[in-house]
Amino acid sequence: MSRFSSRRVAAVLLRHFYLMRGSPARVVPLFAWVAVDIVLWGFIARWFGVLSGRGPSLVPVLLGAVLLWDFFTRVMHGVTMAFLEDVWSRNFLNLFSTPITVAEYVVGLVLSSLATSLVGLGAMLLLASLGFGLSFLSYGLALLPFLLVLFGLGVALGILAVALVLRLGPAAEWFVWPMPALLAPFVGVFYPVSTLPGWMRAIAAVLPPSPVFEGLRAVVAGGPVPWGSLGLGAALCAAWIALAAWAYAAVHRHAVRTGLIGRYSAETVS
């Protein structure tokens, strides 16, 4: 087995950089949907604040939730999109005819996703500041642990999604895009988890974003960072990453052992 090589990881990153540089259609979505989310939810939050009589206090709560959830979604989709680019271009088999290992490839996907997600996050922070007079940077390092937990879960779900597509074929990508939307009702993005029925709270208890958004509302309300619940979120996140790594490795081994990887087509894998 070849040793882990940062040069091969950098090669994966470089490939996706060239894809971005050569196609404005891949770059524009990094900013377009960010602008739509911030502007739409910013004005909704401002209007709700007027109706409730609380004034602008709802704006940082809702915009903060939108910003963090959008970051998580972009991380997850970024990992999956980087993988699908290789599938769509029929380049997947070519990659694994080289000395690159599974670990190097996955790390390259994660770093590629991190780069594009940080661009989107920066654009959201800028729009929130210029459009609504908010500066989330005023919270300083308090935001960092929230972002790290969401980043970890985004990576975990992205790797699970890649394993799903690798096992079922490219047509299974349609199972991937709704994943964040399916999770959102359970993790209390826009409302406390305590408002959920018991069976939904049981599911929320094993999802790392739940303490993130509970903690965000506490920080915006002027309270301290809930390090205890964030620690629980980080532990759950580590468990999800371990599960995702195991699932991808198992699927990849199965695909190689059964010859499935050699029959990979543009539509389905049987």
C-alpha positions as CSV (number, residue, x, y, z in Angstrom):
1,M,0.0,0.0,0.0
2,S,1.4,3.4,-1.0
3,R,1.9,6.0,1.7
4,F,-0.4,8.9,2.1
5,S,0.7,11.7,-0.2
6,S,-0.2,15.4,0.2
7,R,0.9,15.8,-3.5
8,R,-1.9,13.5,-4.7
9,V,-4.4,15.3,-2.5
10,A,-3.2,18.6,-4.0
11,A,-3.7,17.1,-7.5
12,V,-7.4,16.4,-6.7
13,L,-7.7,20.0,-5.5
14,L,-6.0,21.3,-8.6
15,R,-8.3,19.4,-10.9
16,H,-11.4,21.0,-9.3
17,F,-9.7,24.4,-9.4
18,Y,-9.2,24.1,-13.1
19,L,-12.8,23.0,-13.5
20,M,-13.9,26.2,-11.7
21,R,-11.6,28.4,-13.5
22,G,-12.7,27.1,-16.9
23,S,-16.4,27.3,-16.3
24,P,-18.3,30.5,-15.0
25,A,-21.4,28.3,-14.7
26,R,-19.7,26.5,-11.8
27,V,-18.6,29.8,-10.1
28,V,-21.8,31.8,-10.3
29,P,-23.8,29.4,-8.1
30,L,-21.3,30.0,-5.3
31,F,-22.7,33.6,-5.0
32,A,-26.1,33.6,-6.6
33,W,-28.0,31.4,-4.2
34,V,-26.1,33.0,-1.3
35,A,-27.5,36.4,-2.3
36,V,-31.0,35.0,-2.7
37,D,-31.0,33.3,0.8
38,I,-29.6,36.3,2.6
39,V,-31.9,38.9,0.9
40,L,-35.0,36.8,1.2
41,W,-34.6,35.7,4.8
42,G,-33.3,39.1,5.8
43,F,-36.4,40.9,4.7
44,I,-38.6,38.1,6.0
45,A,-36.9,38.4,9.4
46,R,-37.3,42.2,9.4
47,W,-41.0,42.0,8.6
48,F,-41.6,39.4,11.3
49,G,-39.8,41.6,13.7
50,V,-42.1,44.5,12.9
51,L,-45.2,42.3,13.2
52,S,-44.2,40.8,16.5
53,G,-43.1,44.2,18.0
54,R,-39.6,42.9,18.7
55,G,-38.1,45.2,16.1
56,P,-34.9,44.0,14.4
57,S,-33.9,41.4,17.1
58,L,-35.3,38.6,15.0
59,V,-33.0,39.5,12.1
60,P,-29.7,38.1,13.7
61,V,-31.5,35.0,14.9
62,L,-33.0,34.1,11.5
63,L,-30.1,35.3,9.4
64,G,-27.6,33.5,11.7
65,A,-29.6,30.2,11.3
66,V,-29.8,30.7,7.5
67,L,-26.0,31.4,7.3
68,L,-25.0,28.4,9.4
69,W,-27.4,26.0,7.7
70,D,-26.4,27.2,4.2
71,F,-22.7,26.6,5.2
72,F,-23.5,23.1,6.2
73,T,-25.5,22.4,3.0
74,R,-22.7,23.8,0.9
75,V,-20.1,21.6,2.6
76,M,-22.2,18.5,2.1
77,H,-23.1,19.3,-1.5
78,G,-19.5,20.4,-2.2
79,V,-18.1,17.0,-1.3
80,T,-20.7,15.2,-3.4
81,M,-20.4,17.6,-6.4
82,A,-16.7,17.1,-6.5
83,F,-17.2,13.4,-6.7
84,L,-20.0,13.7,-9.3
85,E,-17.8,15.9,-11.5
86,D,-15.5,12.8,-11.9
87,V,-18.6,10.6,-12.6
88,W,-20.1,12.9,-15.1
89,S,-16.8,13.3,-17.0
90,R,-16.3,9.5,-17.0
91,N,-13.0,10.2,-15.1
92,F,-13.7,8.1,-12.0
93,L,-12.0,4.9,-13.3
94,N,-9.1,6.9,-14.6
95,L,-8.4,8.3,-11.1
96,F,-8.2,4.9,-9.5
97,S,-5.9,3.6,-12.2
98,T,-3.3,6.0,-10.7
99,P,-1.5,5.4,-7.3
100,I,-4.0,7.6,-5.5
101,T,-5.6,6.0,-2.5
102,V,-9.2,6.2,-1.2
103,A,-8.1,8.3,1.7
104,E,-6.2,10.8,-0.5
105,Y,-9.2,11.1,-2.8
106,V,-11.7,11.7,0.0
107,V,-9.4,14.2,1.7
108,G,-9.1,16.0,-1.7
109,L,-12.9,16.1,-2.0
110,V,-13.3,17.5,1.5
111,L,-10.7,20.2,1.0
112,S,-12.3,21.2,-2.3
113,S,-15.6,21.5,-0.6
114,L,-14.1,23.5,2.2
115,A,-12.7,26.0,-0.2
116,T,-15.9,26.6,-2.1
117,S,-18.0,26.7,1.2
118,L,-15.7,29.3,2.7
119,V,-16.2,31.5,-0.4
120,G,-20.0,31.2,0.0
121,L,-19.7,31.9,3.8
122,G,-17.6,35.0,3.1
123,A,-20.2,36.3,0.6
124,M,-23.0,35.7,3.1
125,L,-21.2,37.6,5.9
126,L,-20.6,40.5,3.5
127,L,-24.2,40.6,2.3
128,A,-25.6,40.4,5.8
129,S,-23.3,43.3,6.9
130,L,-23.9,45.5,3.9
131,G,-27.6,44.7,3.4
132,F,-28.8,44.5,7.0
133,G,-26.2,46.2,9.1
134,L,-25.3,43.0,10.9
135,S,-21.8,41.9,11.8
136,F,-21.5,38.3,12.9
137,L,-17.8,38.9,13.3
138,S,-18.7,40.8,16.5
139,Y,-19.3,37.4,18.1
140,G,-15.7,36.7,17.5
141,L,-14.4,33.1,18.1
142,A,-17.8,32.2,19.6
143,L,-19.0,31.3,16.1
144,L,-16.1,29.0,15.3
145,P,-17.2,25.9,17.3
146,F,-20.7,26.1,15.7
147,L,-19.1,26.2,12.2
148,L,-16.8,23.4,13.0
149,V,-19.5,21.1,14.1
150,L,-21.6,21.8,11.0
151,F,-18.5,21.4,8.8
152,G,-17.9,18.0,10.3
153,L,-21.5,16.8,9.8
154,G,-21.4,18.2,6.2
155,V,-18.3,16.2,5.5
156,A,-19.8,13.1,7.1
157,L,-23.1,13.3,5.1
158,G,-21.2,14.2,1.9
159,I,-19.1,11.1,2.2
160,L,-22.2,9.0,3.0
161,A,-23.8,10.5,-0.1
162,V,-20.8,9.6,-2.2
163,A,-21.0,6.0,-0.9
164,L,-24.7,5.9,-1.8
165,V,-24.0,7.1,-5.4
166,L,-21.0,4.7,-5.8
167,R,-23.1,1.8,-4.7
168,L,-26.4,2.6,-6.6
169,G,-25.0,4.5,-9.5
170,P,-25.2,8.1,-10.8
171,A,-29.0,8.1,-10.9
172,A,-28.9,7.9,-7.1
173,E,-27.7,11.5,-7.0
174,W,-31.4,12.5,-6.7
175,F,-31.4,10.9,-3.2
176,V,-28.5,13.3,-2.3
177,W,-29.8,16.8,-2.9
178,P,-32.8,16.6,-0.5
179,M,-30.8,15.4,2.5
180,P,-30.3,18.8,4.2
181,A,-34.0,19.6,3.7
182,L,-35.0,16.3,5.3
183,L,-32.8,17.0,8.3
184,A,-33.8,20.6,8.8
185,P,-37.2,19.9,10.6
186,F,-35.5,17.7,13.2
187,V,-32.6,19.9,14.2
188,G,-34.4,23.2,15.1
189,V,-32.8,25.5,12.6
190,F,-35.5,28.1,13.0
191,Y,-37.2,27.0,16.2
192,P,-36.3,25.4,19.5
193,V,-36.1,21.6,19.6
194,S,-38.4,21.6,22.6
195,T,-41.3,22.5,20.2
196,L,-41.0,19.2,18.5
197,P,-43.0,16.1,19.4
198,G,-41.2,13.4,21.4
199,W,-40.3,11.1,18.5
200,M,-38.7,14.0,16.6
201,R,-36.8,15.1,19.7
202,A,-35.4,11.5,19.9
203,I,-34.1,11.8,16.4
204,A,-32.7,15.3,17.1
205,A,-30.8,14.0,20.0
206,V,-28.4,12.0,17.7
207,L,-28.0,14.9,15.2
208,P,-25.0,17.3,15.8
209,P,-26.8,20.4,14.5
210,S,-29.4,20.4,17.3
211,P,-27.0,21.8,20.0
212,V,-25.5,24.2,17.4
213,F,-28.7,26.0,16.7
214,E,-29.9,25.9,20.3
215,G,-26.5,27.5,21.2
216,L,-26.7,30.0,18.4
217,R,-30.0,31.4,19.8
218,A,-28.5,31.5,23.3
219,V,-25.4,33.5,22.1
220,V,-27.5,35.9,20.0
221,A,-29.7,36.5,23.1
222,G,-26.6,37.6,25.0
223,G,-25.9,34.3,26.9
224,P,-22.6,32.4,27.1
225,V,-21.5,29.8,24.6
226,P,-23.0,26.5,25.8
227,W,-19.8,24.5,25.7
228,G,-21.3,21.4,27.2
229,S,-23.9,20.9,24.5
230,L,-21.4,21.9,21.8
231,G,-19.1,19.2,23.2
232,L,-21.9,16.7,22.8
233,G,-22.4,18.0,19.2
234,A,-18.7,17.5,18.5
235,A,-18.8,14.0,19.9
236,L,-21.8,13.1,17.8
237,C,-20.1,14.7,14.8
238,A,-17.0,12.5,15.3
239,A,-19.2,9.4,15.4
240,W,-21.0,10.4,12.2
241,I,-17.6,11.0,10.5
242,A,-16.4,7.5,11.6
243,L,-19.6,5.9,10.3
244,A,-19.3,7.7,7.0
245,A,-15.6,6.7,6.6
246,W,-16.5,3.1,7.4
247,A,-19.5,3.1,4.9
248,Y,-17.4,4.6,2.1
249,A,-14.5,2.1,2.6
250,A,-16.9,-0.8,2.7
251,V,-18.8,0.3,-0.5
252,H,-15.5,1.0,-2.3
253,R,-14.1,-2.5,-1.4
254,H,-17.4,-4.1,-2.5
255,A,-17.2,-2.2,-5.8
256,V,-13.6,-3.3,-6.5
257,R,-14.1,-6.9,-5.3
258,T,-17.3,-7.5,-7.4
259,G,-16.1,-5.6,-10.5
260,L,-18.9,-3.1,-10.0
261,I,-16.5,-0.2,-10.3
262,G,-15.6,-1.4,-13.8
263,R,-19.2,-1.4,-14.9
264,Y,-19.8,2.2,-13.8
265,S,-22.1,3.9,-16.3
266,A,-23.7,7.3,-16.7
267,E,-27.1,6.1,-15.6
268,T,-27.1,3.2,-13.2
269,V,-25.1,0.3,-11.7
270,S,-26.6,-3.1,-11.4
